[in-house]
Amino acid sequence: MVPRVLMLGWGYPPNVTGGLDTHVGEVFDRMEERDDVEAELILPAEYAPEGRENIEGVATGDGDIITRIGRLSKRFAEKADEGDFDVVHTHDWFGYGPGSRAQQADADIEWITSFHSLSSDRNVDPPQREVETEQRVTNRSDFLISVSHLLADKLNREYGGESTIVHNGFTEPHITGRDMKDELGIDGDMLFFVGRHTDQKGISHLLYAMKHLRNPDVTLVVGGKGHLTEQLKKFVELIGVADQVEFVGYIPEEELGDYYASADVFVSPSLSEPFGITVTEALAAGTQVVSTPAGVIECLPEGCVVEVEIDSYSIADGIEEALAREGPPEYEPRTWDEVVDETIEVYERVAAGDF
């Protein structure tokens, strides 16, 4: 039996390129090319690609996130009731309303939730509404997927949920050959970080690590933006490393690969990183990586990345070790086709009631 699946997403590359959105885009694109699954996707209209037969954009209008998700939920449930679907597949906490209403519309449909992160991964002080919703999602879903053992263990500790592991695939950035080190006027070694400027990303630990480096001829290039950007800029001045840190702001997707490739070391200092797609992009560019605990490490050979603790001294030591390495990291990238294979296996099991 070929499973029929109704999926829910939020963003879709290149309109939105967060980790969850990258996952949905990579997986759905490949599912459309296969004959062992029939999949349709619901997205907010403002983020949906145009002209895709099996993707429906739903106008979510104005209002807060809960109001917009409510409008998405209504259409998702209607679609689930209209179609002869075996499974609905949602992601993270925002899938609670859509998944619940789809089950109410069709009692025979099975509901799968994929977790890419938890509220406690994204927030130092998780909003109570999100925490309560994640608990409800865990309790109500028929089947749970986590993108790493690291996340699955946390899901079990915090909410009592048992999940199957389907790791993300590895993403390759587009590299044009621009020398960003030269364009930025960096003569010595270049470190690189890119991501949202939030507490979760641990950027302050990385900035403070710059004070502990034995080699002063190192420049850290910080890409991305967020609500902490101005605070972080003041921080580098206070600790006396402003001449070693370059904030470059938001980096367009078409330029990102050249930053990775130009860097000597990419650093991921996150306080919590359930997977870590930026690590896969840096590795694909042939760049050494220093990383705090991250789910992606489960997919890599031992020693491929320099693993460090969430501590500025440990990060500094890891940077020194990575700078001393020669040649690109050696590893076998996990493909998105493998992700699709494993996801369809889950669909077949759930549709058959084998779970």
N, C-alpha and C positions, 0 to 999 in steps of 0.2 A: 504494500500500500504506500502510495506517495503521500506524505503528510502535507496538509494544507495549513498554512501558518499566516496569521495576521500579526504583524509586528508593529511596535510603537517606538518612535524615536523622538528626539527633540531638535537636534541640528543635523546637518548633512554637508560633508565637504563638497566644494570649498567654502560654502556659506558659513559654516561653523566647523571648527577643527579641534575641539576638545577631545580628550581620550575616548569618552563614550561615543561621541559623534563620529570619530574616525572608525571605531569598531563597527557601528551600525552601517556606515557607508561601505566599508571594505567587505563586510559580510553580505549585505544585501546585493551589491553589485555582482558578486560571484554566484549568489543563489539564483539570480535571474538567468544566468547562463546554463543552469543545470536542469536535468530532467528528473532528478530524484527528490525534488521538493517544489512546492508551489507556494510562493510567498508574496504577500502584499504588505505595504508599509504606510502607516499614517504618521504625518508630521505636521507641526504648525506651518501654515502657508508661507509665513515670512522667511522660513529657513528651507523650504522644500525646493528641490531642483524642478525646473520646468520641463514639460514634455515627456515625462516618464509614465508609461502606461500603468505600472503597478504601484505608483507612489501617489497618494492623495494628500494634498495640502488642506489643512483645516484652518480657517480664519479664527484666531484666538482673541483678537480685539484688544481693547484696553483693559487695565486693571492689574492687580497684583498677580503673582505667579499662581496662586491657588485658584483665582477666578479664571485665568486663562487655561489652566489644566482642566478645570470643570467643563469648559466648552469643548476641549479636546476629548474628554471622557465621553461626552454625549455622542459624538460622531463615532468614536471607537466602538462603543457598545452597539450602535445602530449597524455598523459595518459587520461586527461579529454576528449579529442576529440575522443579517441579510445573507451572508455567505455561509457556505458549508465548510467552516473551518474546524480543524481538529484541535488546534492549539492557538492561544494568543501568547505573545512573547513581549514583555515589557522590560524596562530597565530602571534600576534604582528606585528611590522613594516616590518619584513623580508618577510612576506607573500604578500606584495603589488605586486611585480613583478609576482610571480606565480599565484596569484589570478586574476590579470588583464589579463594575457595571457590565462588563462583557460577560462575566460569569452569571450575573443576574439575568441578562438577556438570553443566554443559552446555557442551561444547567449542565449540558453534556460536554461543554468545551473545557479543555485543560489549560491552566494558567501557569506559565513559566516566567519567573523573574530572574534576570541577570543583575548581579551586584558588581559595580565597577569601583565603588568606594562607599564608605559609610559617612554619615554626618560627622562622626568623631574624627574621620580622616581629613575632612575639609574645614573643621572648625575647632579652635581651642575650647570654646564653650558652645557645644552643639545646641542649636535651637530646639526647644522641647517639642515643638510641632513636628519637626523632621524626625526626631528620635521616636516619638510615638507612632508616626507613619511607618517608619522602617520596621518597627515591631509588628504592626498590622500586616505589612507586606509579607514579612517572614511567616506569620501565622496563617495567612489566607492563601498564599500561593500553593499550587500543587507540587511545584518542583523549583528548586533554587540552583542557580549557577553562580560561581565566583570566578574572578579572573586570575586568582592565584591562591595557593595554600595559605599565604600570609593573610589574605582577606578572609578566606573561609574560616580560619581559626578565630579571627576577630568576630566574624558574624556569629559563630557558635558561642563565643564567650559573652557577647553583649545581648544577643537575642535568642539564643538557643536553636538557631537554624542549622540544619545539615545541608550542605551544598555539594554539588559536583564541580570539579575544576575544569574549566576550559580557558586556558591561557590565551591572551591576545596574540595576534601576529606581530611581526616586526615590520616597521615602516621605514622605507628608504626615502630620504629627502632628495629634492632635485638640486644637483650641484652644477653650476655653470663654469666654475674655474676662477671666479673673482677672488682676489687675495684681500680678504677683509682685514687681515693684520696690517698689510701695507696701507690700505685705505684709512685705517684708524691711526696710522703712525706709530705702531707698536714695534719696537726694536727687539725686545726680549721675548720671553715665553708668553703665550696668550692662554688664559683660562676663560671658559665660557659657561654661562648659565643662562637658561631661558625658561620662563614660566610666569604664572600669575604671581604678583607681589602680594602674597598673603602669608599669614603665620604658618600655615601648613608647609610651605615650601622651605622653611628653615634658612632663609637667605641671610638673616643676621648672623647665624653661626658661620656661614661661609665668609661673610665680610670680616668678622672678627678673626677668622683663620688667617687672613692676609697679614695680620700683625705678627703671626708666629712663624711665617715662612723664613727659612734661612737665606733663600735667594731673593734679594730685593728687586731683581730685574724681571718681575712678573707683573702682568696686567690682567685684571679680571674684567671681562666684558659682561655686563648684565643686560640681558634682553627681556622684554616683556614690560608689563605695567600692572597697576592695581592700587588698592586703597592705601598700601604701605609705601608707595614709591617715594614720596617726599620725605617721609620719616626715615627711610633707608638712606637717602642722600644726606640728610643731616647726621645720621649715625656715622657714615664714613668720615665726615669732617671731624666729629667729636673724637673718634678713635685714631685719627691721624693717618688714614690711608687713602685720602681723596685723590692723591696723585697716582695711585695704583688701581683705581676703579673707574671704569667708563660705563655710564648708563646710556644705552642706545635706544631705549624705548621699544615700542611695538615693532617686531620684525616681520615684514610680509612673508607669506609662505614661499614665494619664489626666491627669496634671498636667504632663507633660513639654512639651507644646505651649505651655502658658502661660509656661513659663520661656523657651523660644525667642522667643516673640512679645514678651515684656516686655523682653528684652535689646536693647541698642543694637548690640552686636557679639557674635557667636559666634566662639570661637577654637578651632581644631584644631591643636595643637602637636606632633602625633605624630612620633616618630622614623621610623615606617614605617606608611603607611596605604594598603594595596592598593586600597581603594575609598573608603569614607568616607560611610556612610549618614547619620551625624549632620550632615554638611554639607548633604545634600539636605533634611533636616528643618528645619534653620535657614533655608535659602533659601525653603522653602515657607511659613515663618512670616513672610517678608518682612524677615528680619534680615540685616545685612551680615555677611560671613564673612571671617576671616583664617585662612589655612591653610598649613601646611608642605606639601611635595609629597604629592599624593594622587591616586589613580586617577580619582576622580570629576571632577577638573578637565578630564580628556580629553573629558568630555561637556558642558562649559560653554563659552560664548563667552569670548574673551580679555578679561580684566579683570573678569569677573563676581565673582570672589573676589579678595581681596588675597593674593597669593602671597608667602610669606616663607621664609627659610632656617631651619634648625633651630638657632637662635641667639637668645638673649634680646634682644639689641639689635635684630636684624631683626624679631622679633615685636613689640617695643615700637613700632618705626617703623610696622609694618603696622597695629597698633591705632590709632595716631594718624591714619593715612590713612583707615581705615574709619570712624572717628568723624566725620571731616570730610565724608564722602559724604552726599548727600541722596537721599531716595527709596529704595524697595526695589530689590534687584538684579533685573536683567532677564535672563531666560533661558527656554529651552523645556525643560520637564521631560521626562525620558525615562520612558516608562510601562512598567509591568510587562508589559503586553500585548506591547510590542515585545520584551521579554526572552523571553517565551514563544514568539513567532514565530521568533526566531533560534535558540532552543533546539530547537524542533521541526525546523527546517531541519537542525540538526546530527544529530538522531535519524534523519531520513530519509536523510541522506548515509551515516551509519555503518551503518544497517540494510541499505542497498544496496551496501555495500562500497566506496563512493566516497570514499576518504580515503587 
